[in-house]
Amino acid sequence: MKNIKEYLQRHADEILGDIKKLVLAESPSLDKTAVDSCGEVLQSIFQQRLGITADVEHQDQLGNHLKFTLGSEGPQTTVLGHFDTVWDIGELPLREEDGKLYGPGILDMKSGLIQAIWAVRALAQRDLIKDQRIVFLCNSDEEIGSVSSSDWIARHAQGSAQVLVVEPAVAGSCALKIARKGTGRYDVTINGLAAHAGNNPEEGISAVQEMAQQILFLHGLNAPERGTTVNVGIASGGNRINVVADKAVLGIDTRVTHAEEAQRIHQAIMQITPFTPGITLQVSGEQSRPPMQQTPASLKMLERAQRVAQALGFSVEGKAVGGGSDGNFTAAMGLPTLDGLGATGAGIHARHEHILIANVASRAALVAGMILGDALPEGETPCHK
């Protein structure tokens, strides 16, 4: 077999250059203009490195989604990755320090996309993927729950022999992600009645008081022994300290490991009732991602990844994590799915978000080995040390 890792190491500077280019194209999820501009940069990198163009799934409000296809026949490997980020434009600078590259979305997950592009390039340069079909599904709204892309992902991933999710590895251990919690997002609007807090407070109905009681109820739904968490992450109400608040809002995040818990939490939130007479509630939301549970097929993928990594001179393990990804959707479809194949580093959604530069080539080689997969004779590994 050709030495894929050495090829990628020789091109490490170019890979890093592509990562910087994509990170500098800042792309906060709700800024369609910025996200689409980032998508254009991503398209230019695909064109330059793989010679392929995108099938664009146009969106009215959010960024467009991009599908890239290499090959037309053979078993399909689907590579999942998003190019939107949680960072507002100008909030984080791109900088390099002590072997780490910092920047908005660099770990979650623009580096993973670039590494996967170069993994395919390394294989294509050696004519190792002529009997495969590789589909990249790059969406623009993962950080807000893949609200416009989940059906699109399901449609184009259907029938895949394997799904490789190039989200970042587990921080610290660099482990792959073999299971994820399902996620939900809910909003509660609380309507009360305003009144002067000094002259006639008895005429008011406090939405803030109701908000406090609802928070206690919602947090009471937590069941850590079952892997279930409910978190009110946004709570705001009122507009003047001398006014009985007539409105308050809550934003709720839920995480579950089992479908039964997802149903329990959904019903409990959607059926909440006021504690205070005269209060009205408006509740919206859903369990947006099903749990990603380990299956015999995903375990087989993990074992293959461990063989590939060993051949590359390092080791990987698999871990269950609390965060969700688009791999939740494909796993729920019954497709063999392995997550966490992207960059290594730390600081997802934190101001110290960074990647470890030294690991870029080896992680790209791991993806290349996973793409080759079962096309190899029994007992062989895709790469050698």
BALOBA-1460 file (C-alpha; in Angstrom, 3 decimals):
// residues 385
<rec num="1" residu="m" x="0.000" y="0.000" z="0.000"/>
<rec num="2" residu="k" x="1.038" y="3.568" z="-0.629"/>
<rec num="3" residu="n" x="2.157" y="5.611" z="2.308"/>
<rec num="4" residu="i" x="-0.821" y="7.923" z="2.697"/>
<rec num="5" residu="k" x="0.435" y="9.428" z="5.913"/>
<rec num="6" residu="e" x="3.749" y="10.504" z="4.383"/>
<rec num="7" residu="y" x="1.931" y="12.106" z="1.452"/>
<rec num="8" residu="l" x="-0.214" y="14.122" z="3.841"/>
<rec num="9" residu="q" x="2.783" y="15.099" z="5.961"/>
<rec num="10" residu="r" x="4.553" y="16.398" z="2.850"/>
<rec num="11" residu="h" x="1.532" y="18.594" z="2.156"/>
<rec num="12" residu="a" x="0.996" y="19.669" z="5.764"/>
<rec num="13" residu="d" x="1.634" y="23.334" z="5.008"/>
<rec num="14" residu="e" x="-0.971" y="23.329" z="2.239"/>
<rec num="15" residu="i" x="-3.495" y="21.574" z="4.466"/>
<rec num="16" residu="l" x="-2.896" y="24.155" z="7.176"/>
<rec num="17" residu="g" x="-3.254" y="26.919" z="4.608"/>
<rec num="18" residu="d" x="-6.646" y="25.588" z="3.555"/>
<rec num="19" residu="i" x="-7.744" y="25.389" z="7.186"/>
<rec num="20" residu="k" x="-6.777" y="29.019" z="7.755"/>
<rec num="21" residu="k" x="-8.574" y="30.103" z="4.595"/>
<rec num="22" residu="l" x="-11.804" y="28.424" z="5.657"/>
<rec num="23" residu="v" x="-11.607" y="29.684" z="9.247"/>
<rec num="24" residu="l" x="-11.040" y="33.255" z="8.066"/>
<rec num="25" residu="a" x="-14.316" y="32.967" z="6.133"/>
<rec num="26" residu="e" x="-16.319" y="33.504" z="9.317"/>
<rec num="27" residu="s" x="-19.772" y="31.962" z="9.304"/>
<rec num="28" residu="p" x="-22.124" y="32.493" z="12.268"/>
<rec num="29" residu="s" x="-25.146" y="30.268" z="11.711"/>
<rec num="30" residu="l" x="-27.781" y="33.019" z="11.499"/>
<rec num="31" residu="d" x="-25.845" y="35.284" z="9.108"/>
<rec num="32" residu="k" x="-26.854" y="33.908" z="5.706"/>
<rec num="33" residu="t" x="-24.610" y="36.264" z="3.756"/>
<rec num="34" residu="a" x="-21.537" y="35.287" z="5.762"/>
<rec num="35" residu="v" x="-22.340" y="31.563" z="5.730"/>
<rec num="36" residu="d" x="-22.872" y="31.567" z="1.978"/>
<rec num="37" residu="s" x="-19.582" y="33.422" z="1.500"/>
<rec num="38" residu="c" x="-17.880" y="30.736" z="3.573"/>
<rec num="39" residu="g" x="-19.595" y="28.123" z="1.413"/>
<rec num="40" residu="e" x="-18.084" y="29.731" z="-1.660"/>
<rec num="41" residu="v" x="-14.629" y="29.459" z="-0.102"/>
<rec num="42" residu="l" x="-15.304" y="25.796" z="0.665"/>
<rec num="43" residu="q" x="-16.399" y="25.219" z="-2.917"/>
<rec num="44" residu="s" x="-13.175" y="26.765" z="-4.191"/>
<rec num="45" residu="i" x="-11.133" y="24.404" z="-2.012"/>
<rec num="46" residu="f" x="-13.052" y="21.368" z="-3.273"/>
<rec num="47" residu="q" x="-12.501" y="22.535" z="-6.839"/>
<rec num="48" residu="q" x="-8.786" y="23.111" z="-6.326"/>
<rec num="49" residu="r" x="-8.045" y="19.915" z="-4.381"/>
<rec num="50" residu="l" x="-10.506" y="17.407" z="-5.856"/>
<rec num="51" residu="g" x="-11.696" y="19.016" z="-9.091"/>
<rec num="52" residu="i" x="-15.384" y="18.720" z="-8.178"/>
<rec num="53" residu="t" x="-18.197" y="21.238" z="-7.887"/>
<rec num="54" residu="a" x="-21.136" y="21.423" z="-5.510"/>
<rec num="55" residu="d" x="-24.768" y="20.604" z="-5.887"/>
<rec num="56" residu="v" x="-26.209" y="23.562" z="-3.994"/>
<rec num="57" residu="e" x="-29.327" y="23.201" z="-1.870"/>
<rec num="58" residu="h" x="-30.553" y="26.796" z="-1.742"/>
<rec num="59" residu="q" x="-32.135" y="28.174" z="1.432"/>
<rec num="60" residu="d" x="-34.181" y="31.348" z="1.866"/>
<rec num="61" residu="q" x="-33.266" y="32.274" z="5.444"/>
<rec num="62" residu="l" x="-30.217" y="30.197" z="6.368"/>
<rec num="63" residu="g" x="-27.051" y="29.361" z="4.485"/>
<rec num="64" residu="n" x="-27.105" y="27.062" z="1.472"/>
<rec num="65" residu="h" x="-26.123" y="23.410" z="1.901"/>
<rec num="66" residu="l" x="-23.452" y="21.852" z="-0.309"/>
<rec num="67" residu="k" x="-23.187" y="18.316" z="-1.671"/>
<rec num="68" residu="f" x="-19.976" y="17.154" z="-3.342"/>
<rec num="69" residu="t" x="-19.759" y="13.789" z="-5.119"/>
<rec num="70" residu="l" x="-16.704" y="11.869" z="-6.288"/>
<rec num="71" residu="g" x="-17.362" y="8.715" z="-8.310"/>
<rec num="72" residu="s" x="-20.675" y="7.357" z="-9.538"/>
<rec num="73" residu="e" x="-20.637" y="3.634" z="-8.812"/>
<rec num="74" residu="g" x="-19.798" y="1.316" z="-5.949"/>
<rec num="75" residu="p" x="-20.632" y="1.506" z="-2.237"/>
<rec num="76" residu="q" x="-21.184" y="5.023" z="-0.906"/>
<rec num="77" residu="t" x="-19.146" y="6.564" z="1.857"/>
<rec num="78" residu="t" x="-20.858" y="9.668" z="3.182"/>
<rec num="79" residu="v" x="-18.734" y="12.301" z="4.906"/>
<rec num="80" residu="l" x="-20.717" y="14.637" z="7.162"/>
<rec num="81" residu="g" x="-19.535" y="18.091" z="8.192"/>
<rec num="82" residu="h" x="-20.901" y="21.574" z="8.830"/>
<rec num="83" residu="f" x="-19.325" y="24.941" z="8.104"/>
<rec num="84" residu="d" x="-21.410" y="27.217" z="10.332"/>
<rec num="85" residu="t" x="-20.064" y="28.306" z="13.728"/>
<rec num="86" residu="v" x="-21.295" y="29.703" z="17.035"/>
<rec num="87" residu="w" x="-19.076" y="32.803" z="16.794"/>
<rec num="88" residu="d" x="-20.099" y="36.286" z="15.706"/>
<rec num="89" residu="i" x="-17.877" y="37.907" z="13.112"/>
<rec num="90" residu="g" x="-14.784" y="39.463" z="14.643"/>
<rec num="91" residu="e" x="-15.288" y="37.804" z="18.024"/>
<rec num="92" residu="l" x="-12.227" y="35.533" z="17.843"/>
<rec num="93" residu="p" x="-8.954" y="36.140" z="15.992"/>
<rec num="94" residu="l" x="-7.001" y="33.516" z="14.068"/>
<rec num="95" residu="r" x="-3.656" y="32.973" z="15.784"/>
<rec num="96" residu="e" x="-0.947" y="30.344" z="16.142"/>
<rec num="97" residu="e" x="0.840" y="29.682" z="19.419"/>
<rec num="98" residu="d" x="2.799" y="26.762" z="20.913"/>
<rec num="99" residu="g" x="1.810" y="24.257" z="18.245"/>
<rec num="100" residu="k" x="-1.846" y="25.231" z="18.431"/>
<rec num="101" residu="l" x="-3.959" y="27.104" z="15.905"/>
<rec num="102" residu="y" x="-6.799" y="29.144" z="17.417"/>
<rec num="103" residu="g" x="-9.839" y="30.565" z="15.656"/>
<rec num="104" residu="p" x="-13.642" y="30.620" z="15.328"/>
<rec num="105" residu="g" x="-14.918" y="27.198" z="14.353"/>
<rec num="106" residu="i" x="-11.431" y="25.844" z="13.729"/>
<rec num="107" residu="l" x="-12.052" y="22.753" z="15.867"/>
<rec num="108" residu="d" x="-15.832" y="22.651" z="15.479"/>
<rec num="109" residu="m" x="-15.427" y="21.813" z="12.716"/>
<rec num="110" residu="k" x="-13.725" y="23.460" z="9.769"/>
<rec num="111" residu="s" x="-10.430" y="21.614" z="10.210"/>
<rec num="112" residu="g" x="-12.243" y="18.279" z="10.020"/>
<rec num="113" residu="l" x="-13.694" y="19.207" z="6.635"/>
<rec num="114" residu="i" x="-10.305" y="20.191" z="5.260"/>
<rec num="115" residu="q" x="-8.660" y="17.045" z="6.625"/>
<rec num="116" residu="a" x="-11.330" y="14.924" z="4.917"/>
<rec num="117" residu="i" x="-10.824" y="16.737" z="1.606"/>
<rec num="118" residu="w" x="-7.112" y="16.023" z="1.784"/>
<rec num="119" residu="a" x="-7.736" y="12.417" z="2.806"/>
<rec num="120" residu="v" x="-9.712" y="11.912" z="-0.395"/>
<rec num="121" residu="r" x="-7.090" y="13.802" z="-2.403"/>
<rec num="122" residu="a" x="-4.369" y="11.491" z="-1.077"/>
<rec num="123" residu="l" x="-6.371" y="8.446" z="-2.162"/>
<rec num="124" residu="a" x="-7.333" y="9.927" z="-5.523"/>
<rec num="125" residu="q" x="-3.718" y="10.788" z="-6.321"/>
<rec num="126" residu="r" x="-2.947" y="7.071" z="-6.014"/>
<rec num="127" residu="d" x="-6.042" y="5.870" z="-7.850"/>
<rec num="128" residu="l" x="-7.273" y="4.022" z="-4.756"/>
<rec num="129" residu="i" x="-10.951" y="4.967" z="-4.877"/>
<rec num="130" residu="k" x="-12.005" y="4.172" z="-8.441"/>
<rec num="131" residu="d" x="-14.601" y="1.617" z="-7.263"/>
<rec num="132" residu="q" x="-16.207" y="3.821" z="-4.636"/>
<rec num="133" residu="r" x="-18.624" y="6.707" z="-4.442"/>
<rec num="134" residu="i" x="-17.779" y="9.397" z="-1.912"/>
<rec num="135" residu="v" x="-20.375" y="12.018" z="-0.984"/>
<rec num="136" residu="f" x="-19.604" y="15.038" z="1.182"/>
<rec num="137" residu="l" x="-22.673" y="16.582" z="2.817"/>
<rec num="138" residu="c" x="-21.714" y="20.012" z="4.138"/>
<rec num="139" residu="n" x="-24.530" y="21.834" z="5.883"/>
<rec num="140" residu="s" x="-24.866" y="25.380" z="7.134"/>
<rec num="141" residu="d" x="-27.057" y="25.064" z="10.222"/>
<rec num="142" residu="e" x="-25.749" y="22.284" z="12.466"/>
<rec num="143" residu="e" x="-25.079" y="24.653" z="15.350"/>
<rec num="144" residu="i" x="-28.760" y="25.605" z="15.499"/>
<rec num="145" residu="g" x="-30.060" y="22.045" z="15.294"/>
<rec num="146" residu="s" x="-29.841" y="21.342" z="11.523"/>
<rec num="147" residu="v" x="-33.342" y="22.721" z="11.222"/>
<rec num="148" residu="s" x="-33.238" y="23.031" z="7.429"/>
<rec num="149" residu="s" x="-30.770" y="20.251" z="6.628"/>
<rec num="150" residu="s" x="-31.823" y="17.133" z="8.544"/>
<rec num="151" residu="d" x="-34.176" y="15.909" z="5.814"/>
<rec num="152" residu="w" x="-31.599" y="16.826" z="3.148"/>
<rec num="153" residu="i" x="-28.953" y="14.791" z="4.966"/>
<rec num="154" residu="a" x="-31.280" y="11.813" z="5.312"/>
<rec num="155" residu="r" x="-32.180" y="11.921" z="1.625"/>
<rec num="156" residu="h" x="-28.611" y="11.940" z="0.349"/>
<rec num="157" residu="a" x="-27.115" y="9.601" z="2.978"/>
<rec num="158" residu="q" x="-29.754" y="6.914" z="2.437"/>
<rec num="159" residu="g" x="-28.156" y="3.592" z="1.487"/>
<rec num="160" residu="s" x="-24.619" y="4.558" z="2.528"/>
<rec num="161" residu="a" x="-22.256" y="1.707" z="3.325"/>
<rec num="162" residu="q" x="-20.734" y="3.910" z="6.018"/>
<rec num="163" residu="v" x="-21.012" y="7.447" z="7.356"/>
<rec num="164" residu="l" x="-17.899" y="9.253" z="8.573"/>
<rec num="165" residu="v" x="-18.592" y="12.291" z="10.748"/>
<rec num="166" residu="v" x="-15.580" y="14.620" z="10.816"/>
<rec num="167" residu="e" x="-16.614" y="16.419" z="13.986"/>
<rec num="168" residu="p" x="-13.678" y="16.924" z="16.394"/>
<rec num="169" residu="a" x="-12.255" y="14.127" z="18.509"/>
<rec num="170" residu="v" x="-12.939" y="14.012" z="22.234"/>
<rec num="171" residu="a" x="-10.774" y="16.665" z="23.906"/>
<rec num="172" residu="g" x="-7.845" y="15.291" z="25.863"/>
<rec num="173" residu="s" x="-8.109" y="11.642" z="24.836"/>
<rec num="174" residu="c" x="-8.542" y="12.261" z="21.070"/>
<rec num="175" residu="a" x="-11.119" y="9.464" z="21.179"/>
<rec num="176" residu="l" x="-13.695" y="8.760" z="18.509"/>
<rec num="177" residu="k" x="-17.372" y="9.206" z="19.357"/>
<rec num="178" residu="i" x="-19.373" y="5.998" z="19.340"/>
<rec num="179" residu="a" x="-22.543" y="7.287" z="21.005"/>
<rec num="180" residu="r" x="-24.162" y="10.674" z="21.510"/>
<rec num="181" residu="k" x="-27.142" y="11.952" z="23.397"/>
<rec num="182" residu="g" x="-30.235" y="13.054" z="21.568"/>
<rec num="183" residu="t" x="-30.895" y="16.760" z="21.816"/>
<rec num="184" residu="g" x="-33.925" y="19.002" z="22.084"/>
<rec num="185" residu="r" x="-34.616" y="22.735" z="22.108"/>
<rec num="186" residu="y" x="-37.677" y="24.432" z="23.555"/>
<rec num="187" residu="d" x="-38.905" y="27.977" z="24.107"/>
<rec num="188" residu="v" x="-41.433" y="29.084" z="26.713"/>
<rec num="189" residu="t" x="-43.030" y="32.533" z="26.652"/>
<rec num="190" residu="i" x="-44.734" y="33.570" z="29.905"/>
<rec num="191" residu="n" x="-47.406" y="36.284" z="29.760"/>
<rec num="192" residu="g" x="-48.528" y="38.084" z="32.924"/>
<rec num="193" residu="l" x="-49.963" y="41.511" z="33.695"/>
<rec num="194" residu="a" x="-47.976" y="44.687" z="34.310"/>
<rec num="195" residu="a" x="-48.585" y="47.006" z="37.245"/>
<rec num="196" residu="h" x="-46.720" y="49.641" z="39.254"/>
<rec num="197" residu="a" x="-44.518" y="47.815" z="41.776"/>
<rec num="198" residu="g" x="-45.051" y="50.491" z="44.432"/>
<rec num="199" residu="n" x="-48.532" y="51.891" z="43.993"/>
<rec num="200" residu="n" x="-50.612" y="48.870" z="43.031"/>
<rec num="201" residu="p" x="-48.523" y="45.664" z="42.848"/>
<rec num="202" residu="e" x="-51.595" y="43.606" z="43.746"/>
<rec num="203" residu="e" x="-53.043" y="44.416" z="40.324"/>
<rec num="204" residu="g" x="-50.105" y="42.818" z="38.548"/>
<rec num="205" residu="i" x="-49.360" y="39.187" z="37.696"/>
<rec num="206" residu="s" x="-45.614" y="38.643" z="37.682"/>
<rec num="207" residu="a" x="-44.231" y="36.706" z="34.739"/>
<rec num="208" residu="v" x="-40.831" y="36.705" z="36.479"/>
<rec num="209" residu="q" x="-42.236" y="34.943" z="39.544"/>
<rec num="210" residu="e" x="-43.850" y="32.377" z="37.261"/>
<rec num="211" residu="m" x="-40.543" y="32.026" z="35.411"/>
<rec num="212" residu="a" x="-38.747" y="31.121" z="38.636"/>
<rec num="213" residu="q" x="-41.295" y="28.428" z="39.435"/>
<rec num="214" residu="q" x="-41.140" y="26.997" z="35.918"/>
<rec num="215" residu="i" x="-37.340" y="26.816" z="36.078"/>
<rec num="216" residu="l" x="-37.534" y="24.759" z="39.261"/>
<rec num="217" residu="f" x="-40.096" y="22.447" z="37.649"/>
<rec num="218" residu="l" x="-38.078" y="22.035" z="34.459"/>
<rec num="219" residu="h" x="-34.847" y="21.290" z="36.287"/>
<rec num="220" residu="g" x="-36.787" y="18.744" z="38.302"/>
<rec num="221" residu="l" x="-37.133" y="16.721" z="35.081"/>
<rec num="222" residu="n" x="-33.417" y="15.907" z="35.189"/>
<rec num="223" residu="a" x="-32.625" y="12.210" z="35.559"/>
<rec num="224" residu="p" x="-28.828" y="11.862" z="35.526"/>
<rec num="225" residu="e" x="-29.082" y="8.177" z="36.422"/>
<rec num="226" residu="r" x="-30.759" y="7.711" z="33.008"/>
<rec num="227" residu="g" x="-28.438" y="10.080" z="31.187"/>
<rec num="228" residu="t" x="-31.107" y="12.778" z="30.919"/>
<rec num="229" residu="t" x="-30.373" y="16.471" z="31.397"/>
<rec num="230" residu="v" x="-32.687" y="19.468" z="31.168"/>
<rec num="231" residu="n" x="-31.098" y="22.895" z="31.307"/>
<rec num="232" residu="v" x="-32.757" y="26.309" z="31.218"/>
<rec num="233" residu="g" x="-29.926" y="28.167" z="29.554"/>
<rec num="234" residu="i" x="-31.786" y="31.392" z="28.795"/>
<rec num="235" residu="a" x="-34.058" y="33.137" z="31.283"/>
<rec num="236" residu="s" x="-35.124" y="36.756" z="30.963"/>
<rec num="237" residu="g" x="-38.088" y="38.844" z="32.003"/>
<rec num="238" residu="g" x="-39.363" y="42.307" z="32.717"/>
<rec num="239" residu="n" x="-38.018" y="45.638" z="31.546"/>
<rec num="240" residu="r" x="-38.145" y="47.977" z="34.595"/>
<rec num="241" residu="i" x="-37.370" y="47.273" z="38.257"/>
<rec num="242" residu="n" x="-40.412" y="49.268" z="39.398"/>
<rec num="243" residu="v" x="-42.837" y="47.368" z="37.169"/>
<rec num="244" residu="v" x="-44.438" y="44.000" z="37.866"/>
<rec num="245" residu="a" x="-43.134" y="42.053" z="34.860"/>
<rec num="246" residu="d" x="-45.733" y="41.141" z="32.282"/>
<rec num="247" residu="k" x="-43.472" y="38.931" z="30.135"/>
<rec num="248" residu="a" x="-40.636" y="36.438" z="30.520"/>
<rec num="249" residu="v" x="-38.976" y="33.912" z="28.219"/>
<rec num="250" residu="l" x="-37.093" y="30.670" z="28.760"/>
<rec num="251" residu="g" x="-34.774" y="28.749" z="26.426"/>
<rec num="252" residu="i" x="-34.384" y="25.079" z="27.275"/>
<rec num="253" residu="d" x="-31.805" y="22.492" z="26.191"/>
<rec num="254" residu="t" x="-32.488" y="18.775" z="26.671"/>
<rec num="255" residu="r" x="-30.180" y="15.735" z="26.310"/>
<rec num="256" residu="v" x="-31.280" y="12.093" z="26.389"/>
<rec num="257" residu="t" x="-29.681" y="8.704" z="25.795"/>
<rec num="258" residu="h" x="-32.866" y="6.796" z="24.977"/>
<rec num="259" residu="a" x="-35.939" y="7.407" z="22.845"/>
<rec num="260" residu="e" x="-38.225" y="6.688" z="25.795"/>
<rec num="261" residu="e" x="-36.667" y="9.552" z="27.727"/>
<rec num="262" residu="a" x="-37.019" y="11.840" z="24.727"/>
<rec num="263" residu="q" x="-40.735" y="11.139" z="24.694"/>
<rec num="264" residu="r" x="-41.064" y="11.677" z="28.465"/>
<rec num="265" residu="i" x="-39.247" y="15.005" z="28.394"/>
<rec num="266" residu="h" x="-41.101" y="16.239" z="25.328"/>
<rec num="267" residu="q" x="-44.498" y="15.509" z="26.823"/>
<rec num="268" residu="a" x="-43.588" y="17.056" z="30.160"/>
<rec num="269" residu="i" x="-42.396" y="20.308" z="28.589"/>
<rec num="270" residu="m" x="-45.191" y="20.642" z="26.056"/>
<rec num="271" residu="q" x="-47.825" y="20.053" z="28.756"/>
<rec num="272" residu="i" x="-46.548" y="22.491" z="31.399"/>
<rec num="273" residu="t" x="-49.252" y="24.567" z="33.060"/>
<rec num="274" residu="p" x="-49.064" y="27.870" z="34.977"/>
<rec num="275" residu="f" x="-48.443" y="27.955" z="38.711"/>
<rec num="276" residu="t" x="-49.990" y="31.419" z="39.017"/>
<rec num="277" residu="p" x="-53.635" y="32.267" z="38.202"/>
<rec num="278" residu="g" x="-53.886" y="34.651" z="35.283"/>
<rec num="279" residu="i" x="-50.598" y="33.559" z="33.669"/>
<rec num="280" residu="t" x="-50.654" y="32.187" z="30.126"/>
<rec num="281" residu="l" x="-47.894" y="30.115" z="28.544"/>
<rec num="282" residu="q" x="-46.760" y="29.591" z="24.970"/>
<rec num="283" residu="v" x="-44.527" y="26.541" z="24.464"/>
<rec num="284" residu="s" x="-42.725" y="25.472" z="21.304"/>
<rec num="285" residu="g" x="-39.889" y="23.146" z="20.401"/>
<rec num="286" residu="e" x="-39.020" y="19.530" z="19.812"/>
<rec num="287" residu="q" x="-36.461" y="16.800" z="20.299"/>
<rec num="288" residu="s" x="-34.400" y="17.837" z="17.304"/>
<rec num="289" residu="r" x="-31.882" y="14.973" z="17.223"/>
<rec num="290" residu="p" x="-32.488" y="11.336" z="18.168"/>
<rec num="291" residu="p" x="-29.924" y="9.577" z="20.358"/>
<rec num="292" residu="m" x="-26.950" y="8.015" z="18.562"/>
<rec num="293" residu="q" x="-26.530" y="4.589" z="20.119"/>
<rec num="294" residu="q" x="-23.717" y="2.121" z="19.607"/>
<rec num="295" residu="t" x="-24.617" y="-0.776" z="17.312"/>
<rec num="296" residu="p" x="-22.737" y="-3.857" z="16.061"/>
<rec num="297" residu="a" x="-22.094" y="-1.977" z="12.811"/>
<rec num="298" residu="s" x="-20.651" y="1.079" z="14.554"/>
<rec num="299" residu="l" x="-18.552" y="-1.160" z="16.793"/>
<rec num="300" residu="k" x="-17.143" y="-2.826" z="13.687"/>
<rec num="301" residu="m" x="-16.250" y="0.617" z="12.323"/>
<rec num="302" residu="l" x="-14.511" y="1.508" z="15.579"/>
<rec num="303" residu="e" x="-12.479" y="-1.707" z="15.450"/>
<rec num="304" residu="r" x="-11.443" y="-0.903" z="11.879"/>
<rec num="305" residu="a" x="-10.463" y="2.625" z="12.917"/>
<rec num="306" residu="q" x="-8.321" y="1.173" z="15.687"/>
<rec num="307" residu="r" x="-6.518" y="-1.087" z="13.198"/>
<rec num="308" residu="v" x="-5.908" y="1.849" z="10.873"/>
<rec num="309" residu="a" x="-4.654" y="4.052" z="13.706"/>
<rec num="310" residu="q" x="-2.310" y="1.316" z="14.919"/>
<rec num="311" residu="a" x="-0.850" y="1.048" z="11.437"/>
<rec num="312" residu="l" x="-0.343" y="4.814" z="11.472"/>
<rec num="313" residu="g" x="1.557" y="4.704" z="14.749"/>
<rec num="314" residu="f" x="-1.044" y="5.818" z="17.280"/>
<rec num="315" residu="s" x="-4.090" y="4.452" z="19.071"/>
<rec num="316" residu="v" x="-7.712" y="5.533" z="19.397"/>
<rec num="317" residu="e" x="-10.549" y="4.559" z="21.674"/>
<rec num="318" residu="g" x="-14.269" y="5.124" z="21.506"/>
<rec num="319" residu="k" x="-16.312" y="7.179" z="23.954"/>
<rec num="320" residu="a" x="-19.915" y="8.197" z="24.480"/>
<rec num="321" residu="v" x="-20.440" y="11.973" z="24.689"/>
<rec num="322" residu="g" x="-23.247" y="14.341" z="25.616"/>
<rec num="323" residu="g" x="-23.233" y="16.622" z="22.579"/>
<rec num="324" residu="g" x="-25.247" y="15.885" z="19.446"/>
<rec num="325" residu="s" x="-24.205" y="15.967" z="15.791"/>
<rec num="326" residu="d" x="-25.651" y="15.164" z="12.390"/>
<rec num="327" residu="g" x="-24.360" y="11.634" z="12.928"/>
<rec num="328" residu="n" x="-27.362" y="11.218" z="15.246"/>
<rec num="329" residu="f" x="-29.626" y="11.357" z="12.197"/>
<rec num="330" residu="t" x="-27.744" y="8.803" z="10.107"/>
<rec num="331" residu="a" x="-27.294" y="6.430" z="13.050"/>
<rec num="332" residu="a" x="-31.057" y="6.579" z="13.694"/>
<rec num="333" residu="m" x="-31.559" y="5.589" z="10.037"/>
<rec num="334" residu="g" x="-29.629" y="2.390" z="10.723"/>
<rec num="335" residu="l" x="-26.567" y="3.488" z="8.756"/>
<rec num="336" residu="p" x="-23.149" y="2.464" z="10.131"/>
<rec num="337" residu="t" x="-21.873" y="5.741" z="11.587"/>
<rec num="338" residu="l" x="-18.618" y="6.716" z="13.289"/>
<rec num="339" residu="d" x="-18.133" y="10.200" z="14.728"/>
<rec num="340" residu="g" x="-15.203" y="12.253" z="16.019"/>
<rec num="341" residu="l" x="-12.950" y="11.596" z="13.009"/>
<rec num="342" residu="g" x="-12.018" y="15.254" z="12.675"/>
<rec num="343" residu="a" x="-9.344" y="17.408" z="14.259"/>
<rec num="344" residu="t" x="-7.862" y="17.097" z="17.726"/>
<rec num="345" residu="g" x="-7.739" y="19.988" z="20.162"/>
<rec num="346" residu="a" x="-9.920" y="21.606" z="22.808"/>
<rec num="347" residu="g" x="-12.237" y="24.516" z="23.492"/>
<rec num="348" residu="i" x="-15.352" y="23.709" z="21.481"/>
<rec num="349" residu="h" x="-17.674" y="26.738" z="21.812"/>
<rec num="350" residu="a" x="-15.082" y="28.375" z="24.103"/>
<rec num="351" residu="r" x="-12.776" y="31.318" z="23.527"/>
<rec num="352" residu="h" x="-9.705" y="29.070" z="23.581"/>
<rec num="353" residu="e" x="-10.993" y="26.891" z="20.718"/>
<rec num="354" residu="h" x="-7.958" y="25.420" z="18.954"/>
<rec num="355" residu="i" x="-6.531" y="22.475" z="17.047"/>
<rec num="356" residu="l" x="-3.265" y="20.605" z="17.585"/>
<rec num="357" residu="i" x="-1.263" y="21.244" z="14.434"/>
<rec num="358" residu="a" x="0.970" y="18.195" z="14.839"/>
<rec num="359" residu="n" x="-2.001" y="15.812" z="14.521"/>
<rec num="360" residu="v" x="-3.546" y="17.221" z="11.337"/>
<rec num="361" residu="a" x="-1.829" y="14.862" z="8.874"/>
<rec num="362" residu="s" x="-2.314" y="11.711" z="10.949"/>
<rec num="363" residu="r" x="-6.022" y="12.402" z="11.510"/>
<rec num="364" residu="a" x="-6.484" y="12.984" z="7.781"/>
<rec num="365" residu="a" x="-4.744" y="9.659" z="7.157"/>
<rec num="366" residu="l" x="-7.160" y="7.979" z="9.575"/>
<rec num="367" residu="v" x="-10.082" y="9.235" z="7.475"/>
<rec num="368" residu="a" x="-8.362" y="7.971" z="4.330"/>
<rec num="369" residu="g" x="-8.017" y="4.533" z="5.870"/>
<rec num="370" residu="m" x="-11.672" y="4.489" z="6.877"/>
<rec num="371" residu="i" x="-12.705" y="5.374" z="3.325"/>
<rec num="372" residu="l" x="-10.717" y="2.448" z="1.944"/>
<rec num="373" residu="g" x="-12.233" y="0.246" z="4.606"/>
<rec num="374" residu="d" x="-13.442" y="-3.182" z="3.603"/>
<rec num="375" residu="a" x="-12.143" y="-2.716" z="0.067"/>
<rec num="376" residu="l" x="-8.858" y="-4.072" z="1.430"/>
<rec num="377" residu="p" x="-8.105" y="-7.779" z="1.616"/>
<rec num="378" residu="e" x="-8.909" y="-9.347" z="4.980"/>
<rec num="379" residu="g" x="-6.220" y="-8.656" z="7.567"/>
<rec num="380" residu="e" x="-4.588" y="-5.756" z="5.742"/>
<rec num="381" residu="t" x="-4.617" y="-2.170" z="6.906"/>
<rec num="382" residu="p" x="-4.972" y="0.825" z="4.631"/>
<rec num="383" residu="c" x="-1.724" y="2.499" z="5.604"/>
<rec num="384" residu="h" x="1.580" y="1.509" z="7.137"/>
<rec num="385" residu="k" x="3.885" y="3.256" z="9.520"/>
